[in-house]
Amino acid sequence: MQLSKDQETPPSPPRSPPPKLSTVACPSRKPRERTSSPFSEVLRRKRPPMLNRELFPQAPPWSKEAVKTPPYEDVEAEKDGVYSVYCKRGRRRWMAMEDRYSAVVDNDGGGRRKAFFGVYDGHGGSNAAEFAAKNLGNNIEAAVAAARSGEDGYSIERAIREAYLKTDEEFLKEGSGGGACCVTALISNGELAVSNAGDCRAVISRAGVAEALTTDHSPNQENELIRIRASGGYVDCHHGVWRIQWTLAVSRAIGDEYLKKWVIAEPETRTLKIKPELEFLILASDGLWDNVTNQEAVDVVRPYCIGVENPKTLPACKKLAELSSTRGSLDDISVIIIQLKHHLAMVNSSWTKSHIEAIWRIPERIRRHFLLKDQQILQFSYLLLSFVLRSLKKLDRDVPRPKLQFVGSCRNESDEERLQKLKDRAVELKLDGDVEFYKNAMYRELVALLGNADAGMHGMIDEHFGISVVEYMAAGAIPIAHNSAGPKMDIVLEEEGQRTGFLAETVEEYAEAIVEIVKMKETERLKMAESAKKRATRFSEQRFSEDFKTAIRPVFTNDLKSQS
């Protein structure tokens, strides 16, 4: 956020509030887009005076990365297509950059992938934004860890609230002055928790439709207005800007000690499960949202990351910042785009055509791993261990030993118990060196495992269709499926006279299939894998659409003829 040079620091003493409680938009300025609250008509504003103290933010201690934001330069960062960041310094060139950000992707000790992102929009200097970037993520991590310890009445929302308040309390003890609006996103085990205090905003793309996950906290918001006036504060509209005590144009922030009675740090948090239709998340400071609507932002980003072979969102971040700047923004503009497919926890077989297409783009390579996707329960897993054990006995010592990979999600304690029994069974059979377990695998990890697999084993009997088998084939992994129902009748069939996989019923037959694939020449294996890929296209959305149109076209043609 930026500041006018002629602004004074000390606030005026509070006046008595007007007798009538109302929410009115000042006519002298154009209000920006509403978020989820019908009263959040936030207008462009000036800020308290800047303090000339320059610090640099750091990522939370549990991160392997450190993020720095030079005070007089634009900043850009990108990580493996997972997220992109762009911070554009405001057009008041005599002022230092007051925005800061955090971006961390890591794994916790329990095999879960986690990530934390934040945008911090400083006002009255960058001190509060620096402090929040350095400490808020760490405080949230610690509070959430305590919440997961099982204490009664604890929740993620409560943990994040306590972390925000703790960060605010710690910053006020510094006595540095200034404040910062914050928006953060915590991703863990396929769940997203978005929080904000102030007017930084989070917008998600739900199959191309923009949805604000946060509410801008402005003094003229009805609930904020009631709270401030109940505490003896005064809210007025001056030159088109709603302010508290004639000073600050946001009602929630970290810092702002001299207005702390009315400007609280308590965040609002929304949690949701990451599903395939949730494409990406945009976190940005008000420098963007003052001039770009939620849907405009989503429309700008989508072409860079949806339906393209190599998604790159850094150009989208820059385009959004430039769009706001060309529309007259003088403020700092910070944008983070997070592609949510990398944090999608896959439970059973719930992939869509877009997921399979993503796998198809994985190039061919030498593969020496066997992949097994976990099903709803682990009822066939012991048999699969038997398949591998039997196949190992059939292999010569000079032949590479196959590796069995179990990949799936544990949704509850019962699933955890089954998984532990399976691990114990592998030890009993002395297969623990030949078996790997991937619990709560995220989408990106699952795609990588599929892309490196030589074969995929499917042990379900009489499954109506068997989408897992199609997924193996689409990835170029040779399927070994049970000789029944869908795999037998529709899926693992010859394609243009070429074999596409193996069907088996007994332990011996599964073991023989494994041995045959392991001993197969590379050219033969790739040829069968290519046939399997081609066979999988029969089950794509495009093929279904074409077949459906072919089937119904005669009906419409005959109907039109009868009408004529």
ABEGO torsion letter per residue (X at the ends): XBBBAABBABBBBBBBBBABBBBBBBAABBBBBBBABAABBBBBBBBBBBBBBBBBBBBBAABABBBBBBAABBBBBBBGGABBBBBBBBABAABBBABBBBBBBBBBAAGBBBBBBBBBBBBGEAAAAAAAAAAAAAAAAAAAAAAAAGBBGBBAAAAAAAAAAAAAAAAAAAGAEEBBBBBBBBBBGGBBBBBBBEABBBBBBBGGBBBBABBBBBAABAAAAAAAAAAGBBBBBBGGBBBBGGABABABBBEGAAAAAABBABBBBBBBBBBAABABBBBBBAAAAAABBAAAAAAAAAAAABGBABBBAAAAAAAAAAAAAAAGBABBBBBBBBBAAAABBBBEBABBAAAAAAAAABBBBBBABBBBBBBABAAAAAAAAAAAAAAAAABBAABBBBBBBBBBBBABAAAAAAAAAAAAAAAAAGAAAABBBBBGBBAAAAAAAAAABABBBBABBGBAAGAAAAAAAAAGBBBBBBBBEAAAAAABBBBGGBBAEBBBABAAAAAAAAAAAAABBAAAAAAAAAAAAAAAAAABAAAAAAAAAAAAAAAAAAAAAAAX
